[in-house]
């Protein structure tokens, strides 16, 4: 673990869940009202500084809170205060499955929304391929770098920046054709949706749990 302090929002608490490589540092963000569902949201590539405090991860978590969903944002192995070492998306899928299974025991009857940004989209999509879910959200999916899959196109939403400098939009279009799934494109923004987080939040509010 890396011993770093964290200032939490009022609706958040930090917890540790046992994973296959040790304890996983997880941020839980609770809705104001009764919990209607569960959201599991995976951060971008830690090699680029990706953690559960990422702005897009937190934007998704806030949207889900407004829908009455309790959001869980883990730091995967080797990130933040989580044990283990980065495994380039392989062991991280096992981390995601372990967290999902832990949460499913806590909330056996509630629906699950699964979401990820960039590297996180690859991890969460492979979790979704093995676990029940209500919807799958992939933001800026890193399709040229990792194995991103779509287990059920009818439950999946893809969101990408038109000027993405990390994962070119044309590559995402080619990938999406394999699954016959539409891609929602935000113009005048790149991979990190700079200047578009409010619009992203509003859009996700319209498409998730309607």
C-alpha positions in Angstrom: 0.0 0.0 0.0 1.0 3.6 -0.6 0.3 5.6 2.5 -1.5 8.7 1.2 -4.1 10.8 2.9 -7.4 11.5 1.3 -10.0 14.2 1.9 -13.4 12.6 1.4 -16.6 14.3 0.3 -19.4 14.3 2.9 -21.3 11.4 1.2 -18.1 9.2 0.9 -16.2 6.7 2.9 -13.1 4.8 2.2 -13.2 1.0 2.7 -10.9 -1.9 1.9 -12.1 -5.1 0.1 -10.2 -8.3 -0.2 -9.0 -8.9 -3.7 -6.8 -11.7 -5.3 -3.6 -9.6 -4.8 -4.5 -8.2 -1.4 -6.7 -5.4 0.0 -8.3 -3.0 -2.5 -8.8 0.6 -1.6 -12.4 1.5 -2.5 -14.3 4.8 -2.4 -18.0 4.5 -1.6 -20.3 7.4 -2.4 -23.9 7.2 -1.1 -27.0 8.7 -2.5 -29.2 11.0 -0.3 -32.2 8.8 -0.5 -32.8 5.0 -0.2 -30.4 2.9 -2.3 -32.1 1.7 -5.5 -29.1 0.2 -7.1 -25.3 -0.2 -7.2 -22.7 1.4 -9.6 -19.2 0.0 -10.0 -16.9 2.5 -11.8 -13.3 1.8 -12.8 -10.6 4.4 -13.2 -8.3 5.1 -16.2 -4.8 3.8 -16.7 -2.7 4.3 -13.5 0.4 4.6 -15.6 -1.0 8.0 -16.6 -2.1 8.9 -13.0 -5.5 7.3 -13.1 -7.2 6.7 -9.7 -10.7 6.7 -8.3 -10.4 10.5 -7.9 -10.4 11.0 -11.6 -12.9 13.7 -12.7 -14.8 11.5 -15.2 -15.0 8.6 -12.6 -16.4 11.1 -10.1 -18.8 12.6 -12.6 -20.3 9.1 -13.3 -20.5 8.5 -9.6 -22.4 11.7 -9.0 -24.9 10.9 -11.7 -25.5 7.5 -10.3 -26.0 9.0 -6.8 -28.7 11.3 -8.2 -30.4 8.1 -9.5 -30.4 6.6 -6.1 -27.5 4.3 -6.8 -24.6 3.8 -4.4 -21.3 4.2 -6.2 -18.2 2.2 -5.6 -15.0 3.5 -7.2 -12.0 1.2 -6.5 -8.3 1.8 -6.9 -7.2 -1.4 -8.6 -4.1 -3.3 -7.6 -1.0 -1.1 -7.0 -3.0 2.1 -7.1 -3.5 4.5 -4.2 -3.6 2.4 -1.0 -4.4 -0.9 -2.8 -2.0 -3.9 -2.5 -0.3 -5.5 -5.4 1.3 -4.3 -8.6 -0.2 -3.0 -11.9 -0.9 -5.9 -14.3 -1.8 -4.1 -17.5 -5.4 -5.0 -17.4 -5.1 -8.7 -16.7 -5.2 -9.1 -12.9 -7.3 -5.9 -12.7 -10.2 -7.8 -14.2 -9.9 -10.3 -11.3 -9.9 -7.3 -9.0 -13.1 -6.1 -10.5 -14.8 -9.5 -10.3 -13.8 -9.8 -6.6 -15.3 -6.3 -5.9 -18.5 -7.1 -7.8 -18.9 -10.4 -5.9 -18.4 -8.7 -2.6 -21.0 -6.0 -3.5 -23.4 -8.6 -4.8 -23.5 -10.3 -1.4 -24.3 -6.9 0.2 -27.0 -6.1 -2.4 -28.3 -9.4 -3.7 -31.6 -8.0 -5.1 -30.4 -4.6 -6.5 -29.5 -3.8 -10.1 -25.9 -3.1 -11.0 -24.6 -0.4 -13.4 -21.0 -1.1 -14.6 -18.9 1.7 -15.9 -15.3 2.6 -16.8 -13.2 5.3 -18.4 -10.4 4.6 -20.8 -8.3 1.7 -19.4 -11.2 1.2 -16.9 -13.6 0.5 -19.8 -11.5 -2.6 -20.7 -11.5 -3.8 -17.2 -15.2 -3.3 -16.5 -16.3 -4.7 -19.9 -14.6 -7.9 -19.1 -16.3 -8.0 -15.7 -19.6 -7.4 -17.5 -18.9 -10.3 -19.7 -19.0 -12.6 -16.6 -21.5 -10.9 -14.3 -25.1 -9.8 -14.4 -25.7 -6.1 -15.1 -28.4 -3.6 -15.9 -26.3 -1.3 -18.1 -22.7 -1.0 -19.2 -21.2 2.5 -19.7 -17.8 2.8 -21.6 -16.4 6.3 -21.7 -13.4 6.9 -24.0 -12.9 3.1 -24.4 -9.2 2.2 -24.9 -9.9 -0.1 -27.8 -6.5 0.3 -29.4 -4.6 -0.6 -26.3 -6.7 -3.2 -24.4 -9.3 -5.9 -24.9 -12.6 -4.0 -24.7 -15.6 -6.2 -25.2 -19.4 -5.7 -25.4 -21.2 -8.7 -23.9 -24.7 -7.2 -24.7 -25.0 -4.3 -27.1 -28.6 -3.6 -26.0 -27.3 -2.7 -22.5 -24.2 -0.9 -23.5 -23.5 2.9 -24.1 -20.3 4.2 -25.7 -19.3 7.8 -25.2 -16.2 9.3 -26.9 -14.6 12.7 -27.6 -14.4 13.7 -31.3 -10.9 15.0 -30.9 -9.6 12.2 -28.7 -5.8 12.4 -28.8 -5.3 9.0 -27.0 -7.8 6.7 -28.7 -8.7 8.1 -32.1 -12.4 8.2 -32.8 -12.0 6.4 -36.2 -10.6 3.4 -34.3 -13.6 3.4 -32.0 -15.9 3.4 -34.9 -14.2 0.4 -36.5 -14.3 -1.4 -33.1 -18.0 -0.5 -32.6 -19.0 -1.9 -36.0 -18.1 -5.4 -34.8 -20.8 -5.1 -32.2 -23.2 -3.1 -34.3 -23.4 -0.5 -31.5 -23.7 3.3 -31.8 -21.1 5.7 -30.4 -22.2 9.0 -28.8 -19.7 11.7 -29.8 -18.9 14.9 -27.9 -17.5 17.5 -30.2 -14.8 20.0 -29.4 -13.2 17.8 -26.7 -10.6 15.1 -26.4 -9.9 12.0 -24.3 -10.4 13.7 -20.9 -13.5 15.7 -21.9 -11.9 19.0 -20.8 -14.6 21.7 -20.7 -17.3 19.2 -21.2 -17.8 17.5 -17.8 -21.1 19.4 -17.1 -22.4 18.3 -20.5 -21.2 14.8 -19.9 -23.0 14.7 -16.6 -26.2 16.0 -18.1 -26.0 13.5 -21.0 -25.4 10.5 -18.7 -28.3 11.6 -16.5 -30.5 11.2 -19.5 -29.3 7.8 -20.7 -28.6 5.9 -17.5 -31.5 4.3 -15.5 -34.3 6.0 -17.4 
